[in-house]
Every structure is written in structure tokens, then in C-alpha cells.
Amino acid sequence: MAYFGMPVFGAPPPMWGAPPPPFGGPPMPWGMFPPPHPYGMPPPMSVGGNVGMAAGLYSSALAAPSLSGSVQAPIGSLYASAPALPSVSKPAASSAKGTVGLMLWPNAKTNQLCVTGHSPGTSAAASKIDVGDAIESVNGKSVAGMKPEHVATLMAGELGSFITVRTTGGIEARIERDVSAEEADAASVPGKAPAKKPSAKPSPAKSSASTASSSRIGRKLTQQECEKYGVKFGATWGPAGG
């Protein structure tokens, strides 16, 4: 037997968030309920085992990015590794291999590899191939549409051997691979000049052209030269290398 206003015998005790007990029982006081959270989430508790859970929940939120510092390009990105000087891609050659003393640079407009310089004292400097000539073939193999690193691989070989280079203007020259792999690596690093080779005996007609080519190192390219070789205005001539 139960009196009016009392809960039924055996009924479960009131729970958090549950409706008032049946049969007209008094509602639970407001202080037993936590205040509502503005974002629908319970506030972090400060007692018992809830501390770690709450701290982990709130500390995992992503912080807003800081705008106080300057943005820097990551190491190894295109901005950090972009070449500043006209240079030929170094061939993957061992110490027993070499390459020719031609400095090449791709022309963005014509998609051709153009000669931008010679390594002083090399067979290439004494050849008929001059600055501005576009390479057509190496040992009879056309290099049209070929990537610069693939052309550099064709030019690399046993140190002291010869290759035949032909330009789009019909000039053909037999050039010795007289630039070692170490010299080619040094020439591909800005500010690291390769060791000087003993001067060969170029023809008188080619001697002045070679001297003029080496004297351009460090000079800014003119607007016409930048357009000719497809480089940005303001670039400077780099050291001649194979």
C-alpha cells in the first residue's frame, strides 16, 4: 500500500536529466543539474578521474595559425632548390667517367638546349660550336624534346673518349670528354669553381670566342639574351661547366 505523492515501491531512483518522478513527486532541485554549456558540451571537471579526460579533450583542439612570423619555404622545396644561374644538369657519372665542356640551358620558347658557355681549356672550347647554338643530336641521336638530364647522360662517358655533337645550324664537331665527374659536380654548385685545366691549343679563330665566353662570368644577361635563352630577366652568367 502506498500513500499519494510517494514513489512506487521498487522504482529506480531518480537519475541525472530524468523527468520528475511519477505520482506527483517533487521535482529535483535545480542545483543537482550542471549548468548548460553554450556549445552543447559539458565543461571540464576539476575533480577525480575527469581531469585527464577533460584536459585531453580541450588540448586536442587545433590552435589558430600564428601570423607574427614570416613564411619560409621548406628545405628542399622548389623555391630553395631553384637554379639561380644558367647551368647544365650534371651527369650521373662515376670518377672514371667524364663529360664535355659545354654549358647548356633549355630555351623555354623553342624547347631546345642552347649553348651558353664553354669550360676554358677544353676540347669543346676549341670546337666550332659557339654560344647560342642549339643542340640537335649527340652521336647521331636526336635530342629533340629530351630532358636536359637525359642529354647530359648521353654526353657523359669514359674520360678521354669522344662524342659527335651536331647543332640545328648544321655544325658538327667531334668533342673529347675531357671534364671529369668531379669538375662537373663542382661546376654545378654556385660559387664552387672547378679546378683549372691546362690550356689546350685552340684555333686562333676560336681563341677569342673562348676568352669572350669566360669573361662573361658574373655579368647579368641583357634582355635580348634572356629572351634568347628563355631565362628570367636579371639572371647572371654562371661558371662554364660540362
C-alpha positions, 0 to 999 in steps of 0.5 A: 500500500502506498500513500499519494505523492510517494514513489512506487515501491521498487522504482529506480531512483531518480537519475541525472536529466530524468523527468520528475518522478511519477505520482506527483513527486517533487521535482529535483532541485535545480542545483543537482543539474550542471549548468548548460554549456553554450556549445552543447558540451559539458565543461571540464571537471576539476575533480577525480578521474575527469581531469585527464579526460577533460584536459585531453579533450580541450588540448586536442583542439587545433590552435589558430595559425600564428601570423607574427612570423614570416613564411619560409619555404621548406628545405628542399622545396622548389623555391630553395632548390631553384637554379639561380644561374644558367647551368647544365644538369650534371651527369650521373657519372662515376670518377672514371667517367667524364663529360664535355665542356659545354654549358647548356640551358633549355630555351623555354620558347623553342624547347631546345638546349642552347649553348651558353658557355664553354669550360676554358681549356677544353676540347669543346672550347676549341670546337666550332660550336659557339654560344647560342647554338642549339643542340640537335643530336649527340652521336647521331641521336636526336635530342629533340624534346629530351630532358636536359638530364637525359642529354647530359647522360648521353654526353657523359662517358669514359674520360678521354673518349669522344662524342659527335655533337651536331647543332640545328645550324648544321655544325658538327664537331667531334668533342673529347670528354675531357671534364671529369665527374668531379669538375662537373659536380663542382661546376654545378654548385654556385660559387664552387669553381672547378679546378683549372685545366691546362690550356689546350691549343685552340684555333686562333679563330676560336681563341677569342670566342673562348676568352669572350665566353669566360669573361662573361662570368658574373655579368647579368644577361641583357634582355635580348639574351634572356629572351634568347635563352628563355631565362628570367630577366636579371639572371647572371652568367654562371661558371662554364661547366660540362 
